[in-house]
Amino acid sequence: MLHSSHKSCLSNIFLFAASAAFAAPGLLVTTSLPHVNYVRDEPVVLNVTIENTGVYAYIVDDYPPYDKNRIEVYVRDARNRLLIPKTDAPPVAELTVKAGERKTLRINACDLFDFEDEGNYRVTVMAVRDDETAVSHVVSFTLVPGIRIKAVRRATAGGGELEYQLLYWPRNEKENLFFRIVEPRSETVRGFADLGPVVRVAEPKIEFDGDTIIVTHQSERHKFMRTRLVTNGGGLQVESAESSLSPGAKLEAQANANALQRIAELQANPPKKDDKKPFVAPPKAPPAAEPKKKK
């Protein structure tokens, strides 16, 4: 939530927090993000740690005097504009951190703000206790479009239509595959999932088994991943993910296993001297030429 009492000092807070976090007496806030790039519509989940180094518990609740305590999230875009929250609901409704205790919260910034433009964003988190504040360092991330490699449309039971998209983007020195469900008419996102590393050699497949969506993609040189997804409460949930070898890799693995077994058998029962046979038979000597008859 954006409280009027903090609007005037927010710019100074961002400038200060960019170089170092500062804490109210007895509180320390740290914030981190697992990635630096996020594909559009992917959840941007902040890891927020509240450490209480004081002697009194830090309590956030909706009744006095704890209703003055709160957690606030602030975001600025690439133009340094402050984003307005899309909801008045606080990011954390209830919280208790006892003296000497530390708690880590997971806050999805996409639940609080609409990230409409691609580009860089800066986030800071503030813990308020009465009129005192503790502010985290600023963390940054970049919103990227993702590169679409496949899309399938399917009619819904209510006469509508959904588009099932596969996109990829570099992450952690690899390329990751992302799955997104979009309602084409309204461009509303119905689900999003990170399917992990992808190798773009074999074309990925999107199949349907009733309400279950099955995505098969090449995850490594000789491996394929088969992921089953189901829609759940307006979101998307991974039901299972199974890895398997490619047909060529299976044949190669079987050939290696057979060779190792043969070597083990020869070591356990070495052949007698007279029974030894070379792995490769020596070439036969060419037949001797017949002497030419004298005329």
C-alpha positions as CSV (number, residue, x, y, z in Angstrom):
1,M,0.0,0.0,0.0
2,L,1.2,3.5,-0.7
3,H,0.5,5.7,2.4
4,S,0.4,9.5,2.0
5,S,2.7,10.0,5.0
6,H,5.5,8.2,3.1
7,K,5.1,9.7,-0.4
8,S,7.3,12.7,0.2
9,C,10.2,10.8,1.6
10,L,10.0,7.8,-0.8
11,S,12.5,9.3,-3.3
12,N,15.0,9.9,-0.6
13,I,14.5,6.3,0.7
14,F,15.2,4.9,-2.8
15,L,18.4,7.0,-3.1
16,F,19.6,5.9,0.3
17,A,18.6,2.3,0.0
18,A,20.4,2.0,-3.4
19,S,23.7,2.2,-1.5
20,A,22.9,0.7,1.9
21,A,19.9,-0.6,3.8
22,F,19.0,1.2,7.0
23,A,17.0,-0.2,10.0
24,A,14.7,1.1,12.6
25,P,15.8,0.2,16.1
26,G,15.6,-3.5,16.4
27,L,14.6,-4.3,12.8
28,L,16.6,-5.3,9.7
29,V,15.1,-5.9,6.3
30,T,16.8,-7.7,3.4
31,T,15.4,-8.5,0.0
32,S,16.6,-10.7,-2.9
33,L,15.4,-12.1,-6.2
34,P,16.4,-15.5,-7.6
35,H,16.7,-14.2,-11.2
36,V,17.7,-11.0,-12.9
37,N,15.4,-11.6,-16.0
38,Y,11.8,-12.5,-15.9
39,V,9.6,-13.3,-18.9
40,R,6.4,-11.3,-19.2
41,D,3.6,-12.7,-16.9
42,E,6.1,-14.8,-14.9
43,P,5.7,-14.5,-11.2
44,V,8.3,-12.1,-9.6
45,V,8.6,-13.6,-6.1
46,L,10.6,-11.5,-3.6
47,N,12.4,-13.2,-0.8
48,V,12.0,-10.7,2.1
49,T,13.7,-11.4,5.5
50,I,12.7,-9.5,8.6
51,E,15.2,-9.8,11.5
52,N,14.2,-8.6,14.9
53,T,17.4,-7.6,16.8
54,G,15.4,-5.7,19.5
55,V,13.8,-6.7,22.7
56,Y,10.1,-6.5,21.7
57,A,8.2,-8.6,19.2
58,Y,7.4,-7.0,15.9
59,I,3.7,-7.7,15.2
60,V,1.6,-6.8,12.1
61,D,-2.1,-7.2,12.5
62,D,-5.4,-5.4,12.0
63,Y,-6.1,-4.3,15.6
64,P,-4.5,-1.5,17.7
65,P,-1.7,-0.9,18.4
66,Y,-0.3,-3.3,15.8
67,D,-2.4,-1.9,12.9
68,K,0.2,0.9,12.6
69,N,2.8,-1.7,11.8
70,R,3.0,-2.9,8.2
71,I,5.2,-4.2,5.3
72,E,5.3,-2.0,2.2
73,V,6.7,-2.7,-1.3
74,Y,7.8,0.0,-3.6
75,V,8.6,-0.3,-7.3
76,R,10.1,2.1,-9.8
77,D,10.3,1.5,-13.6
78,A,13.0,2.3,-16.1
79,R,11.8,5.9,-16.3
80,N,12.1,6.2,-12.5
81,R,8.3,6.4,-12.2
82,L,6.7,5.0,-9.0
83,L,4.2,2.2,-9.8
84,I,0.8,2.5,-8.1
85,P,-0.4,-0.7,-6.4
86,K,-3.4,-2.3,-8.1
87,T,-4.9,-3.2,-4.7
88,D,-5.3,-1.7,-1.3
89,A,-4.7,-5.1,0.3
90,P,-1.4,-5.2,2.2
91,P,1.3,-7.6,1.0
92,V,1.5,-9.1,4.5
93,A,-1.7,-9.1,6.6
94,E,-0.4,-10.8,9.7
95,L,3.2,-11.3,10.9
96,T,4.9,-11.9,14.2
97,V,8.7,-11.8,14.6
98,K,9.8,-12.4,18.1
99,A,12.9,-10.7,19.7
100,G,16.0,-12.4,18.3
101,E,14.0,-14.1,15.5
102,R,14.3,-14.0,11.8
103,K,11.5,-14.8,9.3
104,T,11.6,-14.9,5.5
105,L,8.5,-14.0,3.5
106,R,7.8,-14.8,-0.2
107,I,5.9,-11.9,-1.8
108,N,4.8,-12.0,-5.4
109,A,5.2,-8.5,-6.8
110,C,2.9,-9.3,-9.6
111,D,0.0,-9.6,-7.1
112,L,0.7,-6.0,-6.1
113,F,1.6,-4.3,-9.4
114,D,0.9,-4.4,-13.1
115,F,4.2,-4.8,-15.0
116,E,3.0,-3.5,-18.4
117,D,6.2,-2.4,-19.9
118,E,9.3,-4.4,-20.7
119,G,12.6,-3.1,-19.2
120,N,14.2,-2.6,-15.9
121,Y,12.4,-2.3,-12.5
122,R,13.8,-1.5,-9.0
123,V,12.2,-2.8,-5.9
124,T,12.6,-2.0,-2.2
125,V,10.7,-3.3,0.8
126,M,10.0,-1.3,4.0
127,A,9.0,-2.6,7.5
128,V,7.1,0.0,9.5
129,R,6.8,0.0,13.3
130,D,4.8,2.9,14.6
131,D,6.6,5.9,13.0
132,E,9.9,4.2,12.5
133,T,10.9,2.4,9.3
134,A,13.5,-0.2,8.2
135,V,14.3,-0.3,4.5
136,S,16.0,-3.0,2.4
137,H,18.6,-2.5,-0.3
138,V,17.1,-1.9,-3.8
139,V,17.0,-5.1,-6.0
140,S,16.6,-4.9,-9.7
141,F,15.2,-7.1,-12.4
142,T,14.4,-6.8,-16.1
143,L,11.1,-7.8,-17.7
144,V,11.7,-9.5,-21.1
145,P,9.3,-10.6,-23.8
146,G,10.4,-14.2,-24.2
147,I,10.8,-15.8,-27.7
148,R,7.9,-17.8,-28.8
149,I,8.6,-21.1,-30.5
150,K,5.2,-22.8,-30.5
151,A,1.5,-21.9,-30.0
152,V,-1.6,-24.1,-30.1
153,R,-5.2,-22.8,-29.9
154,R,-8.0,-24.9,-28.4
155,A,-11.7,-24.2,-27.9
156,T,-13.1,-24.2,-24.4
157,A,-16.4,-25.7,-23.2
158,G,-18.0,-22.3,-22.9
159,G,-17.5,-21.4,-26.5
160,G,-14.3,-19.4,-26.0
161,E,-10.7,-20.1,-27.0
162,L,-7.4,-20.4,-25.3
163,E,-3.9,-20.2,-26.7
164,Y,-1.2,-22.4,-25.3
165,Q,2.3,-20.9,-25.8
166,L,5.9,-22.1,-25.5
167,L,8.6,-19.5,-25.1
168,Y,12.3,-19.6,-24.2
169,W,14.8,-17.1,-22.8
170,P,18.4,-17.4,-21.5
171,R,18.7,-18.1,-17.8
172,N,21.7,-19.2,-15.7
173,E,23.9,-19.7,-18.8
174,K,21.2,-22.0,-20.4
175,E,18.0,-21.5,-22.2
176,N,14.8,-22.1,-20.3
177,L,11.4,-23.1,-21.6
178,F,8.3,-21.3,-20.4
179,F,4.6,-22.3,-20.8
180,R,1.9,-19.7,-20.9
181,I,-1.9,-19.9,-21.3
182,V,-3.6,-16.8,-22.8
183,E,-7.2,-15.9,-23.7
184,P,-6.7,-14.3,-27.1
185,R,-9.7,-12.0,-27.1
186,S,-8.9,-10.3,-23.8
187,E,-5.2,-11.1,-23.7
188,T,-5.8,-12.3,-20.1
189,V,-3.1,-14.8,-18.9
190,R,-4.6,-17.9,-17.4
191,G,-1.5,-19.6,-16.3
192,F,2.3,-19.6,-16.4
193,A,5.0,-22.2,-15.7
194,D,8.8,-22.5,-15.9
195,L,9.6,-25.9,-17.5
196,G,13.4,-25.7,-17.0
197,P,16.3,-26.0,-19.5
198,V,15.6,-26.6,-23.1
199,V,17.7,-27.7,-26.1
200,R,16.1,-26.4,-29.3
201,V,16.9,-29.3,-31.6
202,A,13.8,-31.5,-31.5
203,E,10.5,-29.6,-31.8
204,P,8.6,-29.5,-28.5
205,K,5.1,-31.0,-28.4
206,I,1.9,-29.8,-26.7
207,E,-0.8,-32.5,-26.2
208,F,-4.0,-32.8,-24.2
209,D,-5.4,-35.6,-22.0
210,G,-8.8,-34.3,-20.9
211,D,-8.0,-31.3,-18.7
212,T,-4.4,-32.2,-18.4
213,I,-1.8,-30.5,-20.6
214,I,1.3,-32.6,-21.6
215,V,4.4,-30.8,-22.8
216,T,7.4,-32.8,-24.2
217,H,10.7,-31.0,-24.9
218,Q,14.4,-31.8,-25.2
219,S,16.1,-30.8,-22.0
220,E,19.6,-32.1,-22.8
221,R,21.6,-33.6,-25.7
222,H,20.2,-37.1,-25.0
223,K,17.3,-36.4,-22.6
224,F,13.7,-35.4,-23.0
225,M,11.3,-34.0,-20.4
226,R,7.6,-34.8,-20.3
227,T,5.6,-32.4,-18.0
228,R,2.0,-32.8,-17.1
229,L,0.2,-29.6,-16.1
230,V,-3.3,-28.9,-14.8
231,T,-5.1,-25.6,-14.3
232,N,-5.8,-24.9,-10.6
233,G,-7.9,-22.0,-9.3
234,G,-7.1,-19.7,-12.2
235,G,-3.4,-20.7,-12.2
236,L,-1.2,-23.5,-13.5
237,Q,0.3,-26.4,-11.5
238,V,2.9,-28.9,-12.5
239,E,1.4,-32.3,-11.8
240,S,4.5,-34.4,-12.7
241,A,7.7,-34.1,-14.7
242,E,9.5,-37.2,-16.0
243,S,12.9,-37.4,-17.7
244,S,13.7,-40.0,-20.4
245,L,16.5,-40.8,-22.7
246,S,16.3,-40.4,-26.5
247,P,16.0,-43.6,-28.6
248,G,19.6,-43.2,-29.9
249,A,20.9,-42.7,-26.3
250,K,19.0,-45.8,-25.2
251,L,20.7,-47.9,-27.9
252,E,24.1,-46.4,-27.1
253,A,23.6,-47.1,-23.3
254,Q,22.5,-50.7,-24.1
255,A,25.6,-51.3,-26.3
256,N,27.9,-49.9,-23.5
257,A,26.2,-52.1,-20.9
258,N,26.7,-55.2,-23.1
259,A,30.4,-54.3,-23.7
260,L,30.9,-53.8,-19.9
261,Q,29.2,-57.1,-19.2
262,R,31.4,-59.0,-21.7
263,I,34.5,-57.5,-20.2
264,A,33.4,-58.5,-16.7
265,E,32.8,-62.0,-17.9
266,L,36.2,-62.3,-19.5
267,Q,37.9,-60.9,-16.3
268,A,36.0,-63.4,-14.1
269,N,36.7,-66.4,-16.5
270,P,39.8,-65.6,-18.5
271,P,40.2,-68.0,-21.5
272,K,42.9,-70.6,-21.5
273,K,46.0,-70.0,-23.6
274,D,44.9,-72.3,-26.4
275,D,41.4,-70.8,-26.4
276,K,42.5,-67.2,-26.7
277,K,41.2,-65.7,-29.8
278,P,42.2,-62.2,-31.0
279,F,39.5,-59.6,-31.2
280,V,40.4,-59.1,-34.8
281,A,41.3,-62.0,-36.9
282,P,44.7,-61.5,-38.7
283,P,44.4,-61.1,-42.5
284,K,44.9,-64.2,-44.5
285,A,48.0,-64.4,-46.6
286,P,47.3,-64.2,-50.3
287,P,47.7,-67.4,-52.2
288,A,51.1,-68.1,-53.6
289,A,51.3,-67.4,-57.3
290,E,51.7,-70.5,-59.5
291,P,55.0,-70.7,-61.3
292,K,54.8,-70.0,-65.0
293,K,55.1,-73.0,-67.3
294,K,58.0,-72.8,-69.7
295,K,57.0,-73.1,-73.4
